[in-house]
Amino acid sequence: MAWRIHDSTQRGEIDNRERGRVRGRIWLHGRAEPIELELEGNACPDLAGCLLTFENLAETMPLRPDANFAARQRGTIGDLTASRKVRVPDVPIEEFFALRKAGKPAPEHMANCLYLEWFSEANGRVVIESTDYRLTISPPAWTLSPEEERQRQDEASNGFTGFLGRLDAALAAARHEPVEDKEWDEFDYEQLMRESDARTDKYLELLDKYRDHPDREHIVAQEMGWTRLDRADEEDGGDSPLEAALDKADPPSPGATADDAAAPGDDWLDVEEINAMCAEAAEHPLQPDPATEGRDWIRTEEGEVTHPLSLRAFNGSMALWHQCKELSLRKGDDPDLTTLLNEYQITGAKLAGALDGLAFGREAREGAFIVACLKRALAHLHTAQSALERVTPKHLLPDPALASTRTEFFALREEILRLMREFRGQT
């Protein structure tokens, strides 16, 4: 995945006054010395030949404690511009999404966004993107010619293509090809999940890169190997818009095939069929098995069906978050505290994904699959436990809160291990 460091960036400078070379320094929250940029290529026309200085006016937070972000960033430029157009909500983000979800107009406006993208030899794709920075741009020492602008676009496109190549290599390494007719075990499901993670990484990067492109869906389909979508479009309207879009976009990733991340087979469903199935499910929702209430499921105060362990983890993480809030502690105040809160919350989400479906019948899920999902939850719990031990000597939380959280983590761990043993017995 790309590094997106705008929330950790305090200030910086980008210098493209020398043709074909971008140098810069960026000060990050928690680092005494700035990172140094030594990049080949030119900025977009609005910054080409200029010295840009910027300051983040919003609150910043440190990079995660295990971040291995190189102090010297060597590589090539992507798109460096201070005039990227983005939509900015005019109300708090929670209210904005609540209005969108309710189908109501959500007030917003268009704004210029600082967008700095480069491809680092050490860290791959790095992006700084924000409308919250205060910018100062010097007069240009030179301007791009039309030929230089075409070359700049090609270089930026090639940089992203190379980055996709890394993601393709990761996807190829994670690809799972089980023995035919073999009954899957937990290790098969673990490998399948790793492949799914690699595929999701690539998909999210494509969505981010082309989110404002008018032919985003077609470009993403081409890169992901979803050729069926492209063929359907061609049948509807002759020449596919994909061809024109790809003339302005990156070429297909090296080694990509029609099978890579392909959509389902010949019996794939169209949008109308999917909508009909969703409507049917909403009108006639599944009912939990009353015989397993209390063991495989309970209801929340809102009446939702959930597994007792996933609800326990969720409630515990929220209680700790509220306690931090009462102490005026924020996630960004300490990287280890941030990891503790995040990983605790993720543990609950992973447990929900593994166990909440049991309410509708254990026969609906294979034991090996549940074990593989529980392993993922356990890994996040272990990360939270490690973060707790790093937080303890800092005295950010009172001793009773630290002790009760530690006890709860061990209790969650024991119950996860017990469930893993139970579902291994089913396989």
Secondary structure, 3 states (H helix, E strand, C coil): CCEECCCCEEEEEEECCCCCEEEEEEEECCCCCCEEEEEECCCCCCCCCCEEEEEECCCCCCCCCCCCCCCEEEEEEEEEEEEEEEEEECCCHHHHHHHHHCCCCCCEEEEEEEEEEEEECCCEEEEEEECCEEEEECCCCCCCCHHHHHHHHHHHHHHHHHHHHHHHHHHHHHCCCCCCCCCCCHHHHHHHHHHHHHHHHHHHHHHHHCCCCCCHHHHHHHHHCCHHHHHHHHHHHCCCHHHHHHHHCCCCCCCCCCCCCCCCCCCCCCHHHHHHHHHHHHHCCCCCCHHHECCCEEECCCCCEECHHHHHHHHHHHHHHHHHHHCCCCHHHCHHHHHHHHHHHHHHHHHHHHHHHHHHCHHHCCHHHHHHHHHHHHHHHHHHHHHHHHHHHHCCCCHHHHHHHHHHHHHHHHHHHHHHHHHHCCC
